[in-house]
Amino acid sequence: MPKPSQLHPYSDLSAFERLLLLIATFVHHPGVGCPDRLGKKTGTHHEALEAVRQKVCEVAQQYQIPLTDYAIPTLRKDLTILRKYGILSQHIYRWGYFLGTGAMTIPELQIAMNALASMATYQRSPQAIRIYRDLENKLRGLQETTAQDLLYPVRSQIDRAIIYTNPDEMLAKPTNRHNLFSCLDAIETAIYNGQAIELYRHADPYAGNISYIQVVPLQLLYHDIAWYLLYEYIEDKHIEIERIDRFRDYIKPIGTPRDIELQKHSLKIAHDLLQKGWGLYLGDREEQALEKQGMLKYMRIEVRFFEPAIAFIQEGENRHPFQKIGKKGKDYLDYAINLPPRSLNEFCRWLNRFMDSVQVRNPPELVSRYQQAASRLAKLYDTKTTDDR
């Protein structure tokens, strides 16, 4: 009696390659078959499968693998096989097909989604908004198979942008703000490629530098109240940070892209400057050049905090790498820090939040500055001079 065939249904080369092409499609095009990707808010199961079938054919053409007579019934059979071996889950992929959680475990994915949700909700990053909504749809099926709510905001960062950052939101307002938020995809591409660009700074309320600038963008930063662009000037390698909304929606590539290692080197220098300073200002050209060479003399600033600020200062053990929380008296706490001169104004703005709970003790010029400011403040609240109209 002949033995039954031990050949697998996919032992034929064409069938095996077809199955691998389907897996490759899900790996490289997660979410394929999603109704939104079909240009509709809702779609039938057959329409979703047809979108998958077309994408598999495109992948086959891309890798020059022959694929003939690939019909919907054949695709259904292949999907069944992937479910049988656990490559696809048993849940219905109403929001497009994808494999597992990609490069992340479920706990890692949850943390990443929390961070993305904060960027979308509070920092109003246009890309984060778009990506979060897309992932939210893709993960609906996976959510049904796990005990944890992947979208619950266990962690959040609620620093809120004080400006409009989403071009769609700007269009809905009476005044359309033509700024660089409309060109973020091009900015990110330039950052990845080390591409020098020309930008137009149309607003600078502090220094008044309204002009075209030629720079290499290094990073997009969110700090406190807004998004900023970190960049390096082409002509002298001076590094600067500017708010994104202060640039027009204009970007022009210049020259040949530079190596990514040069990008990383400049980015490291920028973050070294940020770490040593206080705030975002990186100094003028002369001062920054000296600081990069290690030739800039830092200022020794000494202040004394009183109640109720003492507990808050003590808790900030890692507020700054160069700080020293010193002697604690009965009703005061001494605090010292070494800072570059460029950081003095931003450090003082931080001190101002403590009002009458802080006293500047060194250097003498800063003590004098605060004495004069205190005198002016007292006059503002003088009942004899205050205008009560």
Secondary structure, DSSP 8 states (H G I E B T S, - for coil): --------TT-SHHHHHHHHHHHHHHHHSTTBT-GGGGTSSS--HHHHHHHHHHHHHHHHHHTT-------HHHHHHHHHHHHHTTSS-SS--TT-B--TTTTS-HHHHHHHHHHHHHHHHTS--HHHHHHHHHHHHHTHHHHTT-SS-TTS-SS------SS---HHHHHTSSS---BGGGGHHHHHHHHHHT-EEEEEE---TTT---EEEEEEEEEEEEETTEEEEEEEETTT--EEEEEGGGBBS--EEES----HHHHHHHHHHHHHHHHHSSSS----HHHHHHHHTT----EEEEEEEETTSHHHHHH-TTS-TTEEEEEE-SSEEEEEEEE-GGGHHHHHHHHHTTGGGEEEEESHHHHHHHHHHHHHHHHHT-TTT----
